[in-house]
Amino acid sequence: MGISHYSKIENGQREASVQLLDKLAKFYGITIDQIVHMDSEIPTEITLEDKTANEQV
């Protein structure tokens, strides 16, 4: 990414693409969500579990 492109993103003149956010997240070892929500609280990770047949009904 060129300096001009980066500068426009920083100044709010251009939006970062999902592909760029993905590359940055991988480079820094964080998630896209952490990049997007840098100043706010990051949502807590949830775990989905399979329910038994009785619980599903």
mmCIF file of the N, C-alpha and C atoms, coordinates in Angstrom:
data_MODEL
# 
_entry.id   MODEL 
# 
loop_
_atom_site.group_PDB 
_atom_site.id 
_atom_site.type_symbol 
_atom_site.label_atom_id 
_atom_site.label_alt_id 
_atom_site.label_comp_id 
_atom_site.label_asym_id 
_atom_site.label_entity_id 
_atom_site.label_seq_id 
_atom_site.pdbx_PDB_ins_code 
_atom_site.Cartn_x 
_atom_site.Cartn_y 
_atom_site.Cartn_z 
_atom_site.occupancy 
_atom_site.B_iso_or_equiv 
_atom_site.pdbx_formal_charge 
_atom_site.auth_seq_id 
_atom_site.auth_comp_id 
_atom_site.auth_asym_id 
_atom_site.auth_atom_id 
_atom_site.pdbx_PDB_model_num 
ATOM 1   N N  . MET A 1 1  ? 0.848   -1.151  0.000  1.00 0.00 ? 1  MET A N  1 
ATOM 2   C CA . MET A 1 1  ? 0.000   0.000   0.000  1.00 0.00 ? 1  MET A CA 1 
ATOM 3   C C  . MET A 1 1  ? 0.907   1.233   0.000  1.00 0.00 ? 1  MET A C  1 
ATOM 4   N N  . GLY A 1 2  ? 0.551   2.162   -0.857 1.00 0.00 ? 2  GLY A N  1 
ATOM 5   C CA . GLY A 1 2  ? 1.340   3.380   -0.949 1.00 0.00 ? 2  GLY A CA 1 
ATOM 6   C C  . GLY A 1 2  ? 1.045   4.360   0.174  1.00 0.00 ? 2  GLY A C  1 
ATOM 7   N N  . ILE A 1 3  ? 1.966   5.274   0.386  1.00 0.00 ? 3  ILE A N  1 
ATOM 8   C CA . ILE A 1 3  ? 1.813   6.276   1.437  1.00 0.00 ? 3  ILE A CA 1 
ATOM 9   C C  . ILE A 1 3  ? 0.572   7.131   1.203  1.00 0.00 ? 3  ILE A C  1 
ATOM 10  N N  . SER A 1 4  ? 0.310   7.491   -0.046 1.00 0.00 ? 4  SER A N  1 
ATOM 11  C CA . SER A 1 4  ? -0.857  8.312   -0.381 1.00 0.00 ? 4  SER A CA 1 
ATOM 12  C C  . SER A 1 4  ? -2.152  7.599   -0.005 1.00 0.00 ? 4  SER A C  1 
ATOM 13  N N  . HIS A 1 5  ? -2.236  6.318   -0.353 1.00 0.00 ? 5  HIS A N  1 
ATOM 14  C CA . HIS A 1 5  ? -3.424  5.516   -0.045 1.00 0.00 ? 5  HIS A CA 1 
ATOM 15  C C  . HIS A 1 5  ? -3.624  5.435   1.467  1.00 0.00 ? 5  HIS A C  1 
ATOM 16  N N  . TYR A 1 6  ? -2.556  5.155   2.189  1.00 0.00 ? 6  TYR A N  1 
ATOM 17  C CA . TYR A 1 6  ? -2.613  5.057   3.651  1.00 0.00 ? 6  TYR A CA 1 
ATOM 18  C C  . TYR A 1 6  ? -3.038  6.384   4.267  1.00 0.00 ? 6  TYR A C  1 
ATOM 19  N N  . SER A 1 7  ? -2.493  7.467   3.765  1.00 0.00 ? 7  SER A N  1 
ATOM 20  C CA . SER A 1 7  ? -2.821  8.793   4.278  1.00 0.00 ? 7  SER A CA 1 
ATOM 21  C C  . SER A 1 7  ? -4.306  9.105   4.102  1.00 0.00 ? 7  SER A C  1 
ATOM 22  N N  . LYS A 1 8  ? -4.871  8.744   2.954  1.00 0.00 ? 8  LYS A N  1 
ATOM 23  C CA . LYS A 1 8  ? -6.291  8.985   2.705  1.00 0.00 ? 8  LYS A CA 1 
ATOM 24  C C  . LYS A 1 8  ? -7.165  8.177   3.664  1.00 0.00 ? 8  LYS A C  1 
ATOM 25  N N  . ILE A 1 9  ? -6.755  6.954   3.990  1.00 0.00 ? 9  ILE A N  1 
ATOM 26  C CA . ILE A 1 9  ? -7.504  6.137   4.946  1.00 0.00 ? 9  ILE A CA 1 
ATOM 27  C C  . ILE A 1 9  ? -7.445  6.792   6.324  1.00 0.00 ? 9  ILE A C  1 
ATOM 28  N N  . GLU A 1 10 ? -6.255  7.224   6.736  1.00 0.00 ? 10 GLU A N  1 
ATOM 29  C CA . GLU A 1 10 ? -6.101  7.866   8.048  1.00 0.00 ? 10 GLU A CA 1 
ATOM 30  C C  . GLU A 1 10 ? -6.915  9.148   8.164  1.00 0.00 ? 10 GLU A C  1 
ATOM 31  N N  . ASN A 1 11 ? -7.011  9.910   7.080  1.00 0.00 ? 11 ASN A N  1 
ATOM 32  C CA . ASN A 1 11 ? -7.718  11.189  7.098  1.00 0.00 ? 11 ASN A CA 1 
ATOM 33  C C  . ASN A 1 11 ? -9.208  11.057  6.829  1.00 0.00 ? 11 ASN A C  1 
ATOM 34  N N  . GLY A 1 12 ? -9.705  9.830   6.648  1.00 0.00 ? 12 GLY A N  1 
ATOM 35  C CA . GLY A 1 12 ? -11.123 9.608   6.428  1.00 0.00 ? 12 GLY A CA 1 
ATOM 36  C C  . GLY A 1 12 ? -11.600 9.917   5.027  1.00 0.00 ? 12 GLY A C  1 
ATOM 37  N N  . GLN A 1 13 ? -10.678 10.088  4.092  1.00 0.00 ? 13 GLN A N  1 
ATOM 38  C CA . GLN A 1 13 ? -11.041 10.367  2.707  1.00 0.00 ? 13 GLN A CA 1 
ATOM 39  C C  . GLN A 1 13 ? -11.310 9.097   1.914  1.00 0.00 ? 13 GLN A C  1 
ATOM 40  N N  . ARG A 1 14 ? -10.932 7.970   2.479  1.00 0.00 ? 14 ARG A N  1 
ATOM 41  C CA . ARG A 1 14 ? -11.095 6.679   1.809  1.00 0.00 ? 14 ARG A CA 1 
ATOM 42  C C  . ARG A 1 14 ? -11.303 5.604   2.862  1.00 0.00 ? 14 ARG A C  1 
ATOM 43  N N  . GLU A 1 15 ? -12.126 4.615   2.546  1.00 0.00 ? 15 GLU A N  1 
ATOM 44  C CA . GLU A 1 15 ? -12.380 3.493   3.449  1.00 0.00 ? 15 GLU A CA 1 
ATOM 45  C C  . GLU A 1 15 ? -11.417 2.349   3.133  1.00 0.00 ? 15 GLU A C  1 
ATOM 46  N N  . ALA A 1 16 ? -10.999 1.645   4.162  1.00 0.00 ? 16 ALA A N  1 
ATOM 47  C CA . ALA A 1 16 ? -10.149 0.470   3.973  1.00 0.00 ? 16 ALA A CA 1 
ATOM 48  C C  . ALA A 1 16 ? -11.020 -0.695  3.524  1.00 0.00 ? 16 ALA A C  1 
ATOM 49  N N  . SER A 1 17 ? -10.533 -1.468  2.569  1.00 0.00 ? 17 SER A N  1 
ATOM 50  C CA . SER A 1 17 ? -11.286 -2.623  2.082  1.00 0.00 ? 17 SER A CA 1 
ATOM 51  C C  . SER A 1 17 ? -11.188 -3.775  3.080  1.00 0.00 ? 17 SER A C  1 
ATOM 52  N N  . VAL A 1 18 ? -12.088 -4.714  2.949  1.00 0.00 ? 18 VAL A N  1 
ATOM 53  C CA . VAL A 1 18 ? -12.065 -5.898  3.808  1.00 0.00 ? 18 VAL A CA 1 
ATOM 54  C C  . VAL A 1 18 ? -10.767 -6.663  3.586  1.00 0.00 ? 18 VAL A C  1 
ATOM 55  N N  . GLN A 1 19 ? -10.311 -6.718  2.348  1.00 0.00 ? 19 GLN A N  1 
ATOM 56  C CA . GLN A 1 19 ? -9.063  -7.425  2.042  1.00 0.00 ? 19 GLN A CA 1 
ATOM 57  C C  . GLN A 1 19 ? -7.880  -6.761  2.753  1.00 0.00 ? 19 GLN A C  1 
ATOM 58  N N  . LEU A 1 20 ? -7.855  -5.440  2.765  1.00 0.00 ? 20 LEU A N  1 
ATOM 59  C CA . LEU A 1 20 ? -6.774  -4.728  3.448  1.00 0.00 ? 20 LEU A CA 1 
ATOM 60  C C  . LEU A 1 20 ? -6.846  -4.963  4.950  1.00 0.00 ? 20 LEU A C  1 
ATOM 61  N N  . LEU A 1 21 ? -8.051  -4.882  5.512  1.00 0.00 ? 21 LEU A N  1 
ATOM 62  C CA . LEU A 1 21 ? -8.211  -5.135  6.946  1.00 0.00 ? 21 LEU A CA 1 
ATOM 63  C C  . LEU A 1 21 ? -7.770  -6.545  7.309  1.00 0.00 ? 21 LEU A C  1 
ATOM 64  N N  . ASP A 1 22 ? -8.072  -7.514  6.439  1.00 0.00 ? 22 ASP A N  1 
ATOM 65  C CA . ASP A 1 22 ? -7.674  -8.899  6.680  1.00 0.00 ? 22 ASP A CA 1 
ATOM 66  C C  . ASP A 1 22 ? -6.148  -9.022  6.684  1.00 0.00 ? 22 ASP A C  1 
ATOM 67  N N  . LYS A 1 23 ? -5.494  -8.378  5.738  1.00 0.00 ? 23 LYS A N  1 
ATOM 68  C CA . LYS A 1 23 ? -4.025  -8.420  5.676  1.00 0.00 ? 23 LYS A CA 1 
ATOM 69  C C  . LYS A 1 23 ? -3.401  -7.780  6.906  1.00 0.00 ? 23 LYS A C  1 
ATOM 70  N N  . LEU A 1 24 ? -3.946  -6.633  7.325  1.00 0.00 ? 24 LEU A N  1 
ATOM 71  C CA . LEU A 1 24 ? -3.424  -5.965  8.517  1.00 0.00 ? 24 LEU A CA 1 
ATOM 72  C C  . LEU A 1 24 ? -3.625  -6.819  9.764  1.00 0.00 ? 24 LEU A C  1 
ATOM 73  N N  . ALA A 1 25 ? -4.801  -7.427  9.875  1.00 0.00 ? 25 ALA A N  1 
ATOM 74  C CA . ALA A 1 25 ? -5.090  -8.274  11.034 1.00 0.00 ? 25 ALA A CA 1 
ATOM 75  C C  . ALA A 1 25 ? -4.116  -9.449  11.102 1.00 0.00 ? 25 ALA A C  1 
ATOM 76  N N  . LYS A 1 26 ? -3.875  -10.076 9.970  1.00 0.00 ? 26 LYS A N  1 
ATOM 77  C CA . LYS A 1 26 ? -2.935  -11.203 9.941  1.00 0.00 ? 26 LYS A CA 1 
ATOM 78  C C  . LYS A 1 26 ? -1.523  -10.739 10.284 1.00 0.00 ? 26 LYS A C  1 
ATOM 79  N N  . PHE A 1 27 ? -1.122  -9.585  9.757  1.00 0.00 ? 27 PHE A N  1 
ATOM 80  C CA . PHE A 1 27 ? 0.220   -9.057  10.004 1.00 0.00 ? 27 PHE A CA 1 
ATOM 81  C C  . PHE A 1 27 ? 0.442   -8.789  11.488 1.00 0.00 ? 27 PHE A C  1 
ATOM 82  N N  . TYR A 1 28 ? -0.557  -8.186  12.150 1.00 0.00 ? 28 TYR A N  1 
ATOM 83  C CA . TYR A 1 28 ? -0.425  -7.833  13.559 1.00 0.00 ? 28 TYR A CA 1 
ATOM 84  C C  . TYR A 1 28 ? -0.888  -8.938  14.515 1.00 0.00 ? 28 TYR A C  1 
ATOM 85  N N  . GLY A 1 29 ? -1.418  -10.040 13.963 1.00 0.00 ? 29 GLY A N  1 
ATOM 86  C CA . GLY A 1 29 ? -1.839  -11.156 14.806 1.00 0.00 ? 29 GLY A CA 1 
ATOM 87  C C  . GLY A 1 29 ? -3.074  -10.842 15.633 1.00 0.00 ? 29 GLY A C  1 
ATOM 88  N N  . ILE A 1 30 ? -3.993  -10.045 15.056 1.00 0.00 ? 30 ILE A N  1 
ATOM 89  C CA . ILE A 1 30 ? -5.233  -9.696  15.737 1.00 0.00 ? 30 ILE A CA 1 
ATOM 90  C C  . ILE A 1 30 ? -6.395  -9.947  14.776 1.00 0.00 ? 30 ILE A C  1 
ATOM 91  N N  . THR A 1 31 ? -7.614  -9.724  15.231 1.00 0.00 ? 31 THR A N  1 
ATOM 92  C CA . THR A 1 31 ? -8.774  -9.934  14.375 1.00 0.00 ? 31 THR A CA 1 
ATOM 93  C C  . THR A 1 31 ? -9.188  -8.626  13.707 1.00 0.00 ? 31 THR A C  1 
ATOM 94  N N  . ILE A 1 32 ? -9.959  -8.746  12.633 1.00 0.00 ? 32 ILE A N  1 
ATOM 95  C CA . ILE A 1 32 ? -10.492 -7.555  11.964 1.00 0.00 ? 32 ILE A CA 1 
ATOM 96  C C  . ILE A 1 32 ? -11.352 -6.771  12.946 1.00 0.00 ? 32 ILE A C  1 
ATOM 97  N N  . ASP A 1 33 ? -12.109 -7.461  13.785 1.00 0.00 ? 33 ASP A N  1 
ATOM 98  C CA . ASP A 1 33 ? -12.960 -6.803  14.772 1.00 0.00 ? 33 ASP A CA 1 
ATOM 99  C C  . ASP A 1 33 ? -12.135 -5.930  15.704 1.00 0.00 ? 33 ASP A C  1 
ATOM 100 N N  . GLN A 1 34 ? -10.968 -6.397  16.088 1.00 0.00 ? 34 GLN A N  1 
ATOM 101 C CA . GLN A 1 34 ? -10.106 -5.604  16.958 1.00 0.00 ? 34 GLN A CA 1 
ATOM 102 C C  . GLN A 1 34 ? -9.603  -4.354  16.237 1.00 0.00 ? 34 GLN A C  1 
ATOM 103 N N  . ILE A 1 35 ? -9.387  -4.428  14.937 1.00 0.00 ? 35 ILE A N  1 
ATOM 104 C CA . ILE A 1 35 ? -8.970  -3.248  14.170 1.00 0.00 ? 35 ILE A CA 1 
ATOM 105 C C  . ILE A 1 35 ? -10.121 -2.253  14.075 1.00 0.00 ? 35 ILE A C  1 
ATOM 106 N N  . VAL A 1 36 ? -11.298 -2.741  13.752 1.00 0.00 ? 36 VAL A N  1 
ATOM 107 C CA . VAL A 1 36 ? -12.464 -1.876  13.549 1.00 0.00 ? 36 VAL A CA 1 
ATOM 108 C C  . VAL A 1 36 ? -12.897 -1.217  14.853 1.00 0.00 ? 36 VAL A C  1 
ATOM 109 N N  . HIS A 1 37 ? -12.785 -1.931  15.971 1.00 0.00 ? 37 HIS A N  1 
ATOM 110 C CA . HIS A 1 37 ? -13.252 -1.431  17.263 1.00 0.00 ? 37 HIS A CA 1 
ATOM 111 C C  . HIS A 1 37 ? -12.079 -1.131  18.195 1.00 0.00 ? 37 HIS A C  1 
ATOM 112 N N  . MET A 1 38 ? -11.049 -0.481  17.692 1.00 0.00 ? 38 MET A N  1 
ATOM 113 C CA . MET A 1 38 ? -9.846  -0.216  18.483 1.00 0.00 ? 38 MET A CA 1 
ATOM 114 C C  . MET A 1 38 ? -10.131 0.601   19.740 1.00 0.00 ? 38 MET A C  1 
ATOM 115 N N  . ASP A 1 39 ? -11.046 1.572   19.674 1.00 0.00 ? 39 ASP A N  1 
ATOM 116 C CA . ASP A 1 39 ? -11.284 2.467   20.808 1.00 0.00 ? 39 ASP A CA 1 
ATOM 117 C C  . ASP A 1 39 ? -12.412 2.014   21.723 1.00 0.00 ? 39 ASP A C  1 
ATOM 118 N N  . SER A 1 40 ? -13.138 0.992   21.325 1.00 0.00 ? 40 SER A N  1 
ATOM 119 C CA . SER A 1 40 ? -14.256 0.542   22.152 1.00 0.00 ? 40 SER A CA 1 
ATOM 120 C C  . SER A 1 40 ? -13.982 -0.862  22.675 1.00 0.00 ? 40 SER A C  1 
ATOM 121 N N  . GLU A 1 41 ? -14.867 -1.298  23.545 1.00 0.00 ? 41 GLU A N  1 
ATOM 122 C CA . GLU A 1 41 ? -14.715 -2.622  24.123 1.00 0.00 ? 41 GLU A CA 1 
ATOM 123 C C  . GLU A 1 41 ? -14.976 -3.688  23.062 1.00 0.00 ? 41 GLU A C  1 
ATOM 124 N N  . ILE A 1 42 ? -14.115 -4.641  22.982 1.00 0.00 ? 42 ILE A N  1 
ATOM 125 C CA . ILE A 1 42 ? -14.243 -5.721  22.007 1.00 0.00 ? 42 ILE A CA 1 
ATOM 126 C C  . ILE A 1 42 ? -15.277 -6.710  22.517 1.00 0.00 ? 42 ILE A C  1 
ATOM 127 N N  . PRO A 1 43 ? -16.207 -7.122  21.665 1.00 0.00 ? 43 PRO A N  1 
ATOM 128 C CA . PRO A 1 43 ? -17.220 -8.093  22.109 1.00 0.00 ? 43 PRO A CA 1 
ATOM 129 C C  . PRO A 1 43 ? -16.577 -9.370  22.631 1.00 0.00 ? 43 PRO A C  1 
ATOM 130 N N  . THR A 1 44 ? -17.204 -9.963  23.609 1.00 0.00 ? 44 THR A N  1 
ATOM 131 C CA . THR A 1 44 ? -16.718 -11.206 24.189 1.00 0.00 ? 44 THR A CA 1 
ATOM 132 C C  . THR A 1 44 ? -16.971 -12.362 23.234 1.00 0.00 ? 44 THR A C  1 
ATOM 133 N N  . GLU A 1 45 ? -15.988 -13.221 23.108 1.00 0.00 ? 45 GLU A N  1 
ATOM 134 C CA . GLU A 1 45 ? -16.135 -14.379 22.231 1.00 0.00 ? 45 GLU A CA 1 
ATOM 135 C C  . GLU A 1 45 ? -17.144 -15.343 22.844 1.00 0.00 ? 45 GLU A C  1 
ATOM 136 N N  . ILE A 1 46 ? -18.015 -15.886 21.996 1.00 0.00 ? 46 ILE A N  1 
ATOM 137 C CA . ILE A 1 46 ? -18.995 -16.857 22.473 1.00 0.00 ? 46 ILE A CA 1 
ATOM 138 C C  . ILE A 1 46 ? -18.690 -18.215 21.873 1.00 0.00 ? 46 ILE A C  1 
ATOM 139 N N  . THR A 1 47 ? -19.134 -19.267 22.554 1.00 0.00 ? 47 THR A N  1 
ATOM 140 C CA . THR A 1 47 ? -18.941 -20.630 22.064 1.00 0.00 ? 47 THR A CA 1 
ATOM 141 C C  . THR A 1 47 ? -20.313 -21.261 21.865 1.00 0.00 ? 47 THR A C  1 
ATOM 142 N N  . LEU A 1 48 ? -20.533 -21.786 20.674 1.00 0.00 ? 48 LEU A N  1 
ATOM 143 C CA . LEU A 1 48 ? -21.785 -22.475 20.381 1.00 0.00 ? 48 LEU A CA 1 
ATOM 144 C C  . LEU A 1 48 ? -21.602 -23.955 20.670 1.00 0.00 ? 48 LEU A C  1 
ATOM 145 N N  . GLU A 1 49 ? -22.575 -24.531 21.346 1.00 0.00 ? 49 GLU A N  1 
ATOM 146 C CA . GLU A 1 49 ? -22.501 -25.945 21.686 1.00 0.00 ? 49 GLU A CA 1 
ATOM 147 C C  . GLU A 1 49 ? -23.699 -26.667 21.097 1.00 0.00 ? 49 GLU A C  1 
ATOM 148 N N  . ASP A 1 50 ? -23.506 -27.920 20.728 1.00 0.00 ? 50 ASP A N  1 
ATOM 149 C CA . ASP A 1 50 ? -24.618 -28.741 20.249 1.00 0.00 ? 50 ASP A CA 1 
ATOM 150 C C  . ASP A 1 50 ? -25.532 -29.070 21.414 1.00 0.00 ? 50 ASP A C  1 
ATOM 151 N N  . LYS A 1 51 ? -26.818 -28.968 21.197 1.00 0.00 ? 51 LYS A N  1 
ATOM 152 C CA . LYS A 1 51 ? -27.783 -29.301 22.232 1.00 0.00 ? 51 LYS A CA 1 
ATOM 153 C C  . LYS A 1 51 ? -28.304 -30.715 22.015 1.00 0.00 ? 51 LYS A C  1 
ATOM 154 N N  . THR A 1 52 ? -28.716 -31.314 23.101 1.00 0.00 ? 52 THR A N  1 
ATOM 155 C CA . THR A 1 52 ? -29.292 -32.648 22.986 1.00 0.00 ? 52 THR A CA 1 
ATOM 156 C C  . THR A 1 52 ? -30.655 -32.529 22.304 1.00 0.00 ? 52 THR A C  1 
ATOM 157 N N  . ALA A 1 53 ? -31.207 -33.630 21.882 1.00 0.00 ? 53 ALA A N  1 
ATOM 158 C CA . ALA A 1 53 ? -32.510 -33.630 21.192 1.00 0.00 ? 53 ALA A CA 1 
ATOM 159 C C  . ALA A 1 53 ? -33.592 -33.003 22.057 1.00 0.00 ? 53 ALA A C  1 
ATOM 160 N N  . ASN A 1 54 ? -33.588 -33.292 23.374 1.00 0.00 ? 54 ASN A N  1 
ATOM 161 C CA . ASN A 1 54 ? -34.591 -32.712 24.295 1.00 0.00 ? 54 ASN A CA 1 
ATOM 162 C C  . ASN A 1 54 ? -34.470 -31.202 24.374 1.00 0.00 ? 54 ASN A C  1 
ATOM 163 N N  . GLU A 1 55 ? -33.286 -30.670 24.400 1.00 0.00 ? 55 GLU A N  1 
ATOM 164 C CA . GLU A 1 55 ? -33.083 -29.235 24.497 1.00 0.00 ? 55 GLU A CA 1 
ATOM 165 C C  . GLU A 1 55 ? -33.496 -28.510 23.217 1.00 0.00 ? 55 GLU A C  1 
ATOM 166 N N  . GLN A 1 56 ? -33.370 -29.170 22.085 1.00 0.00 ? 56 GLN A N  1 
ATOM 167 C CA . GLN A 1 56 ? -33.716 -28.567 20.812 1.00 0.00 ? 56 GLN A CA 1 
ATOM 168 C C  . GLN A 1 56 ? -35.222 -28.406 20.640 1.00 0.00 ? 56 GLN A C  1 
ATOM 169 N N  . VAL A 1 57 ? -35.995 -29.278 21.314 1.00 0.00 ? 57 VAL A N  1 
ATOM 170 C CA . VAL A 1 57 ? -37.467 -29.249 21.187 1.00 0.00 ? 57 VAL A CA 1 
ATOM 171 C C  . VAL A 1 57 ? -38.034 -28.253 22.090 1.00 0.00 ? 57 VAL A C  1 
# 
